[in-house]
């Protein structure tokens, strides 16, 4: 996402391919790929009707199982990058709107651990885990991409998916690729200065809630970027173009051996997902 995060481009790729560890993997449908990302929502299965019971027992059951506070809310999850990006340099390098009068490449390949575990696989897996946890609580979940083999979508399209869904919260999931010595920890980015009301207090509160929950879940804040786990950014298209409360979470540094081991393991990815889901629920709670 930051300039220090660079993935190694395979020499066999034709054309120059812009790589960033984790930037806005956002938006617009990528032409010529046959892949048109569309918002896919996940809703929990309808509850089975309870068996007949006496009025008193029915009342007891209803009082002991209240509706989840965030039920009915809409959350857009944006897993960074995509597995097919590296094979389509022309598509992901084309310039798209990035907000604040800027343009940026449609998307990037993302970074990877030193052992080769890619960011796009990490973000997709974590997003699916987060989505399941939220859907189980009655929250409608929309993903910006539905698999880890496609191309894009572009950063502007990713932002549009959140806007079109009227999302109550948009969380973009990434991992960093800093090669700075000793670089470790997570950070949460938000748009600043705010371009609309949603980018103001709502996005700042979402970022703070994610930071606080990740920290209390045992994750440490970044020691090489941002301040106290938060990073105000004016250069991320997915945040600039959002009209909904939106943040981008860099879960950690994939070039750090300890964090790479955690991200590579299923248990570690579940730990990230549990913390992120808990943070989103806390933010959505009345």
N, C-alpha and C positions, 0 to 999 in steps of 0.2 A: 504494500500500500504506500509506503514511503519510498523515497528515492533509493535508500540503501537496500531495499529488498529487490533483488534481481534473481530471476530464474535463468538457468543456462539453456539457451536455445539450441536445439539439435541442429547440427551442421547440415543435415539433409533438407531442412526447410528451405523452400524457395522464397526469396524476397526477405526484406528486413522485417523482423518481428519484434515489436515493442514488448518488453517484459517488465513487470513490476511485481514486487512481492505481494502486494495486496492493495489494490486501489479500488476505485469504484468499479466493480464488475457490474455495470449496470446495463443497460437498456435495449434500445431498439432492436426489433427483429433483424437478424443478420441475413442479408440477401444472398442468394445463390447457394445456400446450404441445404435447402429443403427443410430447415428447422425454423419454425415460427413459434417462439415461446409464448405460451398463453397462461394466464393465471389459472392455477388449479387449486380448488379449495378442498379442504378435508374437514368433514364434520363427523362427530361421534355417532355411533349407531344409536337408533332410538331405543330408549329403555323399554324392556318388556313390562307389560302391565302386571301389577302385583296380583296375587291370588286373593279371592274374596276373604274378607276378614270382618270382624266386628268393628263398629264405629270407633271404639276406644283404641283398638289396636291399629287401625288405619291412621288415626290422629297421631299416635305415638310414632308410627313409621315416618310420617311426613315431617314431624318436628325433629326427628333425629337425622334426616337426610335433606337438609335445605339445599336449594340450588346453589351452584358455585357462584361466588360474587362476580366473576368475570364472564359467566356464560352469556353467549350472544354477541360478544365483542369480536372484532375482526383483527387478525394479526397477519402481516405479510412478512415472511421469512425469505431473505435473499442470500442464498449460499454463493459465496464469491467464485468467480471464474467458471470454467467448464472444461470437461475432459477433451473436447474436440477442438479447443481453441488453437493449440499449437500447430495443428495440421492445416489451418486456414489463416495464414498471416494477412492476406489481402483483406479479408472480411473484418478481422478484429483490429486492424490498423487504420481503417477508414475513420475519419474524423466525424464526431457527432457533437451536438450541443452539450455543454457541461455546466451551464449557468454562469451568471456574473459576466456574460459576454465572452466566455471561454469556449473552446472546443477541446475534446480529448479523443484518444483512440476509443473505438467502440468497446473494446475489452482487452484484457491481457491474459497471459497464461498462468499467472500466479507464481508462487515460489514452491519450494519443496524442502524436505529435510536433507541432510547431507547423504543419507542413505537412499534418497530418491522417492520418498513418500510424498505425493503432491498435495498442495494446498487445496486444489479443487475437489479432491476425494475427501479430504478432511472436512471441508465446509459442507459438502453435500450430506455426509453421514451425520454430522452434528445437527444440521437443520432438520433432517428427518426425525431425529430423536426428540428435538425440541418440539416439533410439530405434533408428534404423537402425544407427548405429555400435555400439550395445550388442548388438543382435540378431545382428550379424555376428560377435560374439565368443561367441555361444552363451548370452547372457543373455536370460531371458524378460522382456519388456517389457509393462507394463500401462499404458494411458492412462486418465485420468479423463474425457476427452471424445474423441470420435472424428471431429469435424469442427469447422469454425469458423463454422457458421451456426446452431447450436442455442442453447438457453437453459440457463444453469447449467452443470453441476449445482451445487447449493448447497454451501457450504463444509463442512458436516457430512458430506454424502454423499461428498465428495472424500476426506475423512479416512477414512471407512468403506471406501472402495475399497482404500486402502493396507492397512488392517487386515485386511480379508477376504482379500487376496492374500497375507498373511503376508510382506509385502515385506521384503527385506533392506535396502532403502534407498528412501526416498520423497523426490523432489525436485520442489518446486513452482517453476515458472519464471515470472518476472514482469519488468516494467521499471517504473521509478519515474517520477513526474511532478512533481518539485519545481520550483517557480518561483523558488526562492531564487537570488539572483545568484551565479553561479559554481558552482552545485551540480553536481557531477560524480562519477562513479565507481560501482562496484558494492558491494553489501554482502550478506551472507548471514545470514538470521535463523534463530534456533532457539528452542525453548520454554524459558523460564526464569522462575521456578524450575521444575525438572522435576516432572512429575506422576506419572511412572512410570519404571521402569528404562531403557526405550528412549529416553526423553527426556533421560536423563543423559549418561553418557560416550559411548554410541554416536552420539547426535545431535550432540553437541559435536564429536566426531571427524570426523563427516561434514561439518559446517559448516567446520571448520578445513581439511579436505582440499580442499573446494571453493574456499575462500578462497585457499589456497596455490597451487593449480593455476591458477586464474584469474589470479593475480598473476604467476606465472612464464610465463603465456601472453601477457603483455603488457597485461593490463587493470589499471587503477589502482583502489585502494580508495576508497570514498566519503569526501568531505571535509565532509559535512554531516549525517551520521547514523551511529550506531553508533560503534565504536571499532576501528580497524585492520582494517576490512572485516567485522567481526562485529557482530551486533545481537541482544542477548538480549531476547526479547519474551514478554509474558504475555497479549497481546490478539489473537493470530491463531488463529482456530478450527481451521484445518487442522493446526496444530502442537499446539494444546492437546488436541485429540481423538485424536491419533495414539498408537497403542501400538507403533509401529514407528520405527526411526531416521528422522527426518524433518527437512528444512530447507526454507527458501524463499529462492531466489536472486533478488535485484533486480539484473538485469544491468547497469543503468546508468540515467541520467536522460534520458528521451526529450525533455525540454525543453532539453537541452544540444545545441547545434548539431553539435558533433563526434560525440557519441555517437548522436545521431539519424541522422546520415548513415551511421554504421556499422550501426545496426540496420535501416535501410531497405534496405541493399544485401544481396544474396544472399551475397556473399563475407563480409560482416561477420557475418551470422547463422551462417554456417558456422564462423567463428572462435569465436563463443560456443559453438556446439554441440560443436565439437572439444574445447574446454577442459572443458566440463561433463562430457562423456562420459569423458574421460581421468580426471577427478577421481573419478567414480563407480567406474570400473574400479580405480583406486588404492585406494579405500576398501574395495572388495569383495575385494581380493587378500588371501590368507592371510598 
